[in-house]
Amino acid sequence: MNLELALRMTEAALRQAIREGASISVAVVDEGGNLVSFQRMDGAEISGPALAAGKAYTSVALRRDTADVARHLARGGELAGLPRERFVAVGGGIPLWADYGEGERVVGGVGVSGGSVAQDVVCAEAAAVVWRTR
């Protein structure tokens, strides 16, 4: 993950948000969950910055889309009891995978918040496409 690529990813998410009619915040993090790029559209929700970064972090830490996390956090789920301070279990976070010869590993994540969950997911996917086609 580098800044130039992360900026292209955030721009792709913003372009998709405009098509969706949503005002979003988008965050791209590296493999350690550290923020590399962040943008917030005019009029985006006040909670968006924290949620977008949280979704990106969660996708890296748990190596899965945040849309899949909620059911695993429920009582009896494999992630039940996980502290929820930094983890966001709402769709819009996607891990970014890369193959380094010893199998795939997560090297970053993207998180989007501010639209409906469906809009957040579509915008995050637009950013992830930039990663996959780099």
N, C-alpha and C positions, 0 to 999 in steps of 0.2 A: 504494500500500500504506500502510495506517495501522494503528496499534496495535489499535484496536477491531476491525477486520476480521481482523487476524492472530490475535487472541485467539479470535474466533468460529471461525476455521479450525482452530486447535489443539484447541479443544473438540470440534469435529466429528470430528476424527481420534481423539480419546480415546474418544468415545462409540462409534465404530465398533470400536475395539480391544476395548472391553468386550464388544460383540456377538461379536467374533471369538475371545474368550478369550485375548487377547494383552496383554502388558505392554510398552508402547512409550515411546519418546521421540519428540517431534515438534518440528520447527523450521520457522519461516516466515521467509524472508529477503526483502529488497527487491531492486530491480533491480541494485544493486551487490554483491549477495551478503552484505549486512550483516544480522545477526540482528535481527529485529523482535519475535518471540515464540518462546518455547521452553517446553515442559512435559515432565516425565518422570514416568511413573506409578510408584507404589510397586512395588518388585520388578523394575523394568525392568533390562535388562542394563547392565553397567558401560560397555560400548562404545557404547551407544545415543546418548548426547549428541553424541559426536564424529561418529558415522556419520550421524545424522539431519541435523546441520548440514552435513556434507560432501555429503550427497545433495542438500539444498536448494541449496547453492552450485553444485554440478556442473550441476544442471538449469538454473540461470540462465546460468552461464558458457558452457555448450555448447548451450543452447536446445533441449534434448531430454530426454525421460524417461531416467532413469538406467538403466532396464532395457535401453535400446537402446545404451548406451555400450560395454558389454563387448565386443561383437563388433567395434566400430570401433577398439578399442585393440589387438586381436590383430595379430600380425605381418602386414603387408600392408594393414591397415585404414587408413581415412582419418585416424584419430587415433593411430596407432602412434607411439610415441616421446614421447607427451604425458607430462609429469612427473606422477607420481601422488600427490604429497604432499597435495594438497587435493581431488583428484578421486576420487569414489567411484562405481565402475561396478557397482552392485548395485541391483536394482529397489527403488523406494520414494521416488524423487525425481521431482517433476513441475514443469515450468516453468509460470508463470502468464502468460498472454498478454492484451494489451489493444490495441485499435485506436485510434490517435490521429489518424486521417485520412490518414496517409502510409504506411499498411500496418501490419500487426501487429508488435508488438515485445514482448519479455519484460520484465515489470515486477516480477517476483518469482518465488519458488519455494517449494515445500514439500518437506520431507524427513521420512521416518519410518523408524525402526529399532527392532528389539526382538522382533518376531514373525518368522514365516517370511517369506520374500521375498513370497509371495502375500499374506499378511496386511499386510505393510508397504505394498504397492501399493494394496490396497483401502482402507486407512486414509488414505493420501495422497490417493487419489481422493476420499474423503469430504470432505477439507479443500478440495480443488480445486473441488468442486461449490459450496461456499460462495462461493468467488471468482467462479465463473461466473454465479451467481444473485444476486449482491450488489445 
